[in-house]
Amino acid sequence: MGGCGKHMMHPYDDLDITFKQLIEFIKKASSGSLSACEKIDGVNIHWRKDALGQHRFAMNMTELKNGGLNIREMRIKLANHPARNQFLSGCDAIIKQIKHQPFRNWMYERWINTEIVSKDNPQCINYDYNCLVFHDLVYYDYNTKKGISTLDEKVSRIEWDSFVEHFCDKLHVSKSNPDHWKMYHKIPVEQYGTESRGYIESIKDIMHEYQLEEYSTLREYYGLITLKECINWLPIHQASKVVDNVWNSGKWNIREIRKHLSEHYPKVRFNRISLSKSRQGYRGECKRRLRSIFDEFGASLISTSPSMLIDDSNKERERLEELISFNIIQAGEIHIKSNRDLWIELKDNLDRFESLHVECPVMEGIVVDYEDRKFKLTGAFPSMNRCCGTVRYALGIDFKTEKESTFANAY
């Protein structure tokens, strides 16, 4: 939920990956032969200790840039935040369990990118253990205005490895004290896999349709989607400039390109494609076909995988199914007249989830290493998560306190 960490890519987000690499990735992931760790359904925060020994926390890039907030300021900031208890319980655990400076004094500006999981204040998945997962060591770059990983720096890597060795628990969960906050760097996934043939055939269909070779990149594929549409209104060399702007950070003047548009071009659609303010949304459109393939692949890959932070996966699946039913009753029956838009939103996500033909996953996803890159596979979780949170966030209805009366009234 939120955070100022760099978002990890799905395979279809990597514009420079080739179709050969994409197919090889599916083959290796489907066989379970890639190194994988569990992606946790928690809330993200960055923290450090300053020169005075005080813990500082950041939830967004502005706070990272300005040096972060202390715990008192965090309590004020989070007064009305829906994940207040989860954030604060994690911050308190960091303060109590990491009392001394974890790095050398000159590394005060290094921030630890951390995921917080509170078993008493869950997001969607209800874990059985409190834990902190330390993802990365970053600093704020004033030029790019982003958090930059320092783990490729030799000295930072040595410091980081020492920190992980000292503070992180071994790769298992002790059941002796469930209230203790466990600390991890990675939570390994050993059980995952699926059949690969259908997904590879779907990718080859794309290659055939767009006459792409195995060494063609996704950038070329997405560019062809844009070109195919734009040549309906522009000469090909002008349409190519639009493609360059959208997919290659080109700087062609859009006003000059407009002079070459056909008389009856669709203005709204062309703006959607060509204007930078709509670029992220339009790029998402072009990725839709591959995203659908990887949604199905990821869902099948991890649908039965257990979480190391859950004792009884079947029981948690039952809870998630009940939570979806709760949202259906709330949005589709009790609040249908006053909040019809919520039902429409829920129905769209429910259709997407059910189209994947899997049970409720008990992992948000997995993160896999492939050719010096890290990719996430989330499968059915995003659509399931939206189904489970439809009324919780929009109407503030808590499943824990309302479910008994809701089901009693409905049945």
C-alpha positions as CSV (number, residue, x, y, z in Angstrom):
1,M,0.0,0.0,0.0
2,G,1.7,3.2,-1.2
3,G,5.3,3.8,-0.4
4,C,8.2,5.6,-2.0
5,G,10.0,2.6,-3.4
6,K,10.5,2.1,-7.1
7,H,7.7,-0.1,-8.4
8,M,8.9,-3.5,-9.6
9,M,8.2,-4.5,-13.1
10,H,6.0,-7.3,-14.5
11,P,7.8,-9.0,-17.4
12,Y,5.6,-7.2,-19.9
13,D,6.7,-3.8,-18.5
14,D,10.3,-4.3,-19.5
15,L,10.5,-2.6,-22.9
16,D,13.9,-4.0,-23.8
17,I,13.2,-7.7,-23.1
18,T,13.1,-9.8,-26.3
19,F,10.4,-12.3,-27.2
20,K,13.1,-15.0,-27.0
21,Q,13.8,-14.0,-23.4
22,L,10.1,-13.7,-22.6
23,I,9.5,-17.3,-23.8
24,E,12.5,-18.6,-22.0
25,F,11.3,-16.8,-18.8
26,I,7.9,-18.6,-19.0
27,K,9.6,-21.9,-19.5
28,K,11.9,-21.5,-16.5
29,A,9.3,-20.0,-14.3
30,S,6.7,-22.7,-15.1
31,S,9.2,-25.4,-14.1
32,G,9.9,-23.6,-10.8
33,S,13.6,-23.3,-11.6
34,L,14.0,-19.6,-11.0
35,S,15.0,-18.2,-7.7
36,A,11.9,-16.8,-6.1
37,C,10.8,-15.0,-3.0
38,E,7.4,-14.2,-1.6
39,K,5.8,-10.8,-2.4
40,I,4.2,-9.6,0.8
41,D,0.8,-7.9,1.1
42,G,1.8,-5.2,3.6
43,V,2.4,-1.5,3.7
44,N,5.7,0.1,2.6
45,I,7.8,2.5,4.5
46,H,11.4,3.8,4.4
47,W,13.3,4.5,7.6
48,R,16.8,5.4,8.8
49,K,18.5,6.7,12.0
50,D,19.8,10.3,11.9
51,A,23.0,11.8,13.4
52,L,21.2,12.2,16.7
53,G,20.2,8.5,16.8
54,Q,16.5,9.3,16.2
55,H,14.5,7.0,13.9
56,R,13.1,8.9,10.8
57,F,10.3,7.5,8.6
58,A,9.2,8.4,5.0
59,M,6.0,7.3,3.3
60,N,6.5,9.2,0.1
61,M,9.2,10.8,-2.0
62,T,8.7,14.3,-0.5
63,E,9.3,13.0,3.0
64,L,12.3,11.1,1.8
65,K,13.8,14.2,0.3
66,N,13.1,16.3,3.4
67,G,14.7,13.8,5.8
68,G,11.6,12.0,7.1
69,L,9.3,12.3,10.1
70,N,10.0,11.2,13.7
71,I,7.5,8.8,15.4
72,R,5.5,11.7,17.0
73,E,5.1,13.3,13.6
74,M,4.1,10.0,12.1
75,R,1.3,9.5,14.7
76,I,-0.1,12.9,13.8
77,K,0.2,12.4,10.0
78,L,-1.5,9.0,10.3
79,A,-4.4,10.1,12.5
80,N,-7.1,9.4,9.9
81,H,-5.1,7.0,7.6
82,P,-6.9,3.6,6.9
83,A,-3.7,1.7,7.6
84,R,-2.7,3.8,10.6
85,N,-2.4,0.8,13.0
86,Q,-0.4,-1.3,10.6
87,F,2.1,1.5,9.9
88,L,2.5,2.6,13.5
89,S,2.9,-1.0,14.8
90,G,5.7,-1.6,12.3
91,C,7.4,1.7,13.2
92,D,7.2,0.9,16.9
93,A,8.7,-2.5,16.2
94,I,11.6,-0.9,14.2
95,I,12.3,1.5,17.1
96,K,12.2,-1.3,19.8
97,Q,14.1,-4.0,17.9
98,I,16.7,-1.9,16.1
99,K,18.0,0.5,18.8
100,H,21.5,1.2,17.6
101,Q,22.7,2.6,14.3
102,P,22.7,-0.3,11.8
103,F,25.3,1.4,9.5
104,R,28.4,3.5,9.7
105,N,28.0,7.1,10.5
106,W,28.6,8.3,7.0
107,M,25.6,6.3,5.8
108,Y,23.0,8.3,7.7
109,E,21.4,9.3,4.5
110,R,20.8,5.7,3.5
111,W,17.1,4.6,3.8
112,I,15.9,1.0,4.4
113,N,13.0,0.2,2.2
114,T,10.8,-2.0,4.4
115,E,7.5,-3.9,4.1
116,I,5.3,-4.0,7.3
117,V,3.0,-6.9,8.1
118,S,0.9,-6.7,11.2
119,K,-1.2,-9.8,11.9
120,D,-3.7,-7.8,13.9
121,N,-4.1,-5.1,11.3
122,P,-4.1,-6.9,7.9
123,Q,-4.5,-5.5,4.5
124,C,-6.2,-8.1,2.3
125,I,-4.4,-11.3,3.3
126,N,-4.5,-12.1,7.0
127,Y,-1.0,-13.4,8.0
128,D,-0.3,-15.3,11.3
129,Y,2.9,-13.4,12.1
130,N,4.1,-9.9,12.6
131,C,7.1,-9.2,10.4
132,L,9.3,-6.6,8.8
133,V,10.8,-7.4,5.3
134,F,13.8,-5.3,4.4
135,H,13.9,-4.9,0.6
136,D,16.6,-2.5,-0.3
137,L,19.1,0.3,0.8
138,V,18.4,3.6,-1.0
139,Y,19.3,7.2,-1.1
140,Y,17.3,10.2,-2.5
141,D,18.7,11.4,-5.9
142,Y,18.0,15.1,-6.3
143,N,18.4,14.9,-10.0
144,T,16.0,12.1,-10.8
145,K,13.9,12.8,-7.7
146,K,13.7,9.1,-7.0
147,G,15.0,6.7,-4.4
148,I,18.1,5.0,-5.9
149,S,19.4,1.5,-4.7
150,T,22.9,1.5,-3.4
151,L,23.3,-2.3,-3.3
152,D,25.5,-2.2,-6.5
153,E,28.0,-0.1,-4.5
154,K,30.7,-2.4,-3.0
155,V,30.8,-0.7,0.4
156,S,27.1,-0.3,0.7
157,R,26.6,-4.0,-0.2
158,I,29.1,-5.0,2.6
159,E,27.2,-2.9,5.1
160,W,23.9,-4.2,3.9
161,D,25.0,-7.9,4.1
162,S,26.2,-7.2,7.6
163,F,22.9,-5.6,8.5
164,V,20.9,-8.5,7.1
165,E,23.1,-11.1,8.9
166,H,22.8,-9.3,12.2
167,F,19.1,-8.4,12.3
168,C,17.3,-10.8,10.0
169,D,15.9,-14.1,11.2
170,K,16.7,-17.5,9.6
171,L,14.5,-18.6,6.7
172,H,11.8,-20.1,8.8
173,V,9.0,-18.9,11.1
174,S,9.2,-19.7,14.8
175,K,5.7,-20.5,16.2
176,S,6.8,-20.2,19.8
177,N,6.1,-16.4,20.1
178,P,3.7,-15.2,17.4
179,D,3.6,-11.7,18.8
180,H,7.3,-11.2,18.2
181,W,8.2,-9.2,15.1
182,K,10.2,-11.4,12.8
183,M,12.6,-9.6,10.4
184,Y,13.6,-10.9,7.0
185,H,15.4,-9.8,3.8
186,K,13.7,-12.4,1.6
187,I,11.1,-15.0,2.2
188,P,11.8,-17.9,-0.2
189,V,9.2,-19.6,-2.3
190,E,10.0,-23.2,-3.1
191,Q,6.6,-24.5,-4.3
192,Y,5.4,-23.0,-7.6
193,G,5.0,-24.0,-11.2
194,T,2.5,-24.7,-14.0
195,E,2.1,-25.8,-17.6
196,S,3.8,-23.4,-20.1
197,R,2.7,-24.5,-23.5
198,G,-0.5,-22.4,-23.8
199,Y,1.1,-19.2,-22.7
200,I,4.0,-19.6,-25.1
201,E,1.6,-20.3,-28.0
202,S,-0.2,-17.1,-27.1
203,I,3.0,-15.1,-27.3
204,K,3.9,-16.7,-30.6
205,D,0.5,-15.7,-31.9
206,I,1.5,-12.1,-31.2
207,M,4.8,-12.5,-32.9
208,H,3.1,-14.0,-36.0
209,E,0.4,-11.2,-36.1
210,Y,3.0,-8.4,-36.0
211,Q,5.7,-10.2,-37.9
212,L,8.1,-10.1,-35.0
213,E,11.3,-12.1,-34.7
214,E,12.6,-13.8,-31.6
215,Y,15.0,-10.9,-31.0
216,S,12.4,-8.2,-31.4
217,T,11.8,-6.3,-28.2
218,L,8.5,-5.4,-26.4
219,R,9.4,-1.8,-27.3
220,E,9.1,-2.7,-31.0
221,Y,5.9,-4.6,-30.4
222,Y,4.2,-1.8,-28.5
223,G,5.5,0.7,-31.1
224,L,3.8,-1.3,-33.9
225,I,0.5,-1.1,-32.0
226,T,0.8,2.6,-31.9
227,L,2.0,2.9,-35.5
228,K,-0.9,0.7,-36.8
229,E,-3.4,3.0,-35.3
230,C,-1.7,6.3,-36.2
231,I,-1.2,5.6,-39.9
232,N,-5.0,5.8,-40.2
233,W,-4.7,9.6,-39.8
234,L,-1.0,10.4,-40.6
235,P,1.7,9.8,-43.2
236,I,3.9,7.0,-42.0
237,H,6.9,9.2,-41.3
238,Q,4.8,11.4,-39.1
239,A,3.1,8.5,-37.4
240,S,6.7,7.2,-36.7
241,K,7.4,10.4,-34.8
242,V,4.4,9.8,-32.6
243,V,5.7,6.3,-31.9
244,D,9.2,7.7,-31.1
245,N,7.6,10.1,-28.6
246,V,5.5,7.5,-26.9
247,W,8.0,4.6,-26.7
248,N,11.5,6.1,-27.1
249,S,11.4,9.4,-25.2
250,G,11.3,11.3,-28.5
251,K,11.0,15.1,-28.6
252,W,9.1,15.6,-31.8
253,N,6.8,18.7,-31.7
254,I,3.3,17.5,-31.5
255,R,1.9,20.8,-33.0
256,E,4.0,20.2,-36.1
257,I,2.7,16.6,-36.4
258,R,-0.9,17.8,-36.1
259,K,-0.5,19.8,-39.3
260,H,-0.3,16.4,-41.2
261,L,-3.4,14.9,-39.7
262,S,-6.3,13.8,-42.0
263,E,-9.3,16.0,-42.0
264,H,-11.6,13.8,-39.9
265,Y,-9.1,12.4,-37.4
266,P,-10.5,11.5,-33.9
267,K,-9.2,14.3,-31.8
268,V,-9.8,12.8,-28.4
269,R,-8.2,9.5,-29.4
270,F,-5.2,11.2,-30.9
271,N,-4.7,13.2,-27.8
272,R,-4.9,10.1,-25.7
273,I,-2.1,8.6,-27.7
274,S,0.2,11.6,-28.3
275,L,0.0,13.8,-25.2
276,S,2.4,13.1,-22.4
277,K,-0.2,13.6,-19.7
278,S,-2.0,10.5,-20.8
279,R,1.1,8.5,-21.7
280,Q,1.0,6.1,-18.8
281,G,-2.6,5.2,-19.4
282,Y,-2.1,4.8,-23.1
283,R,0.9,2.6,-22.6
284,G,-1.2,0.4,-20.3
285,E,-3.7,0.0,-23.2
286,C,-0.9,-1.3,-25.5
287,K,0.3,-3.8,-22.8
288,R,-3.2,-5.2,-22.2
289,R,-2.9,-8.3,-24.3
290,L,0.4,-9.4,-22.8
291,R,-0.8,-8.4,-19.3
292,S,-3.7,-10.7,-19.7
293,I,-1.4,-13.6,-20.7
294,F,0.8,-13.0,-17.6
295,D,-2.2,-12.5,-15.4
296,E,-3.3,-16.0,-16.3
297,F,0.2,-17.4,-16.2
298,G,0.9,-15.9,-12.7
299,A,-2.4,-17.0,-11.4
300,S,-1.8,-20.6,-12.5
301,L,1.8,-20.5,-11.3
302,I,1.2,-19.6,-7.7
303,S,-2.5,-20.4,-7.1
304,T,-1.8,-23.3,-4.8
305,S,1.5,-22.0,-3.3
306,P,1.5,-21.6,0.5
307,S,2.7,-18.6,2.3
308,M,5.5,-19.0,4.9
309,L,3.6,-16.5,7.1
310,I,0.3,-18.4,7.2
311,D,-0.2,-21.6,9.2
312,D,-3.3,-22.8,7.4
313,S,-3.6,-21.8,3.8
314,N,-7.0,-23.5,3.3
315,K,-8.5,-21.6,6.2
316,E,-7.2,-18.3,4.8
317,R,-8.6,-19.1,1.4
318,E,-12.0,-19.7,3.0
319,R,-11.7,-16.3,4.8
320,L,-10.9,-14.6,1.5
321,E,-13.9,-16.2,-0.2
322,E,-16.1,-15.1,2.6
323,L,-14.6,-11.6,2.3
324,I,-15.5,-11.4,-1.4
325,S,-19.1,-12.6,-0.6
326,F,-19.3,-9.9,2.1
327,N,-18.4,-7.2,-0.5
328,I,-20.8,-8.6,-3.0
329,I,-23.7,-8.4,-0.5
330,Q,-22.6,-4.9,0.7
331,A,-22.1,-3.4,-2.8
332,G,-24.7,-5.4,-4.7
333,E,-27.6,-5.4,-2.3
334,I,-27.3,-3.2,0.8
335,H,-25.7,-0.2,-0.8
336,I,-26.7,-0.7,-4.5
337,K,-29.0,2.3,-4.7
338,S,-26.8,4.8,-3.0
339,N,-23.5,3.6,-4.4
340,R,-24.2,1.9,-7.7
341,D,-20.7,2.9,-9.0
342,L,-19.2,0.6,-6.3
343,W,-21.1,-2.4,-7.6
344,I,-20.0,-1.7,-11.2
345,E,-16.4,-1.5,-10.0
346,L,-16.7,-4.7,-8.0
347,K,-18.4,-6.6,-10.8
348,D,-15.6,-5.6,-13.2
349,N,-13.0,-6.9,-10.8
350,L,-15.0,-10.0,-9.9
351,D,-15.3,-10.9,-13.6
352,R,-11.6,-10.5,-14.1
353,F,-10.8,-12.6,-11.0
354,E,-13.2,-15.4,-12.0
355,S,-11.9,-15.4,-15.6
356,L,-8.6,-16.7,-14.2
357,H,-10.2,-19.9,-12.9
358,V,-8.2,-20.2,-9.7
359,E,-8.9,-20.2,-6.0
360,C,-8.1,-17.2,-3.8
361,P,-4.3,-17.0,-3.6
362,V,-2.7,-16.7,-0.1
363,M,0.3,-14.9,-1.6
364,E,0.3,-11.4,-3.1
365,G,2.7,-12.8,-5.7
366,I,6.3,-13.8,-6.2
367,V,9.5,-12.0,-7.2
368,V,11.8,-13.9,-9.5
369,D,15.4,-13.4,-10.6
370,Y,15.9,-13.7,-14.3
371,E,19.1,-12.6,-16.3
372,D,20.1,-9.9,-13.7
373,R,16.6,-8.6,-13.5
374,K,13.8,-8.9,-11.0
375,F,10.2,-9.4,-12.1
376,K,7.0,-9.8,-10.1
377,L,4.2,-12.1,-10.9
378,T,1.0,-11.3,-9.1
379,G,-1.6,-13.3,-11.1
380,A,-5.0,-13.3,-9.5
381,F,-4.2,-11.1,-6.4
382,P,-4.8,-7.6,-7.8
383,S,-8.4,-8.4,-8.9
384,M,-9.1,-10.4,-5.8
385,N,-7.7,-7.6,-3.6
386,R,-10.0,-5.0,-5.3
387,C,-13.0,-7.3,-4.7
388,C,-12.1,-7.6,-1.0
389,G,-11.5,-3.9,-0.5
390,T,-14.4,-2.4,-2.4
391,V,-16.5,-1.3,0.5
392,R,-13.8,-1.2,3.1
393,Y,-12.0,1.8,1.6
394,A,-14.9,3.5,-0.1
395,L,-17.5,3.3,2.7
396,G,-15.3,2.5,5.7
397,I,-17.1,-0.8,6.4
398,D,-15.0,-3.2,8.4
399,F,-15.4,-6.9,7.6
400,K,-14.6,-8.0,11.1
401,T,-17.3,-5.9,12.8
402,E,-20.0,-6.0,10.2
403,K,-19.9,-9.5,8.7
404,E,-22.2,-11.2,11.3
405,S,-25.0,-8.8,11.0
406,T,-24.6,-8.5,7.2
407,F,-25.0,-12.3,6.6
408,A,-27.8,-12.5,9.2
409,N,-29.8,-9.8,7.3
410,A,-29.0,-11.2,3.9
411,Y,-30.1,-14.7,4.7
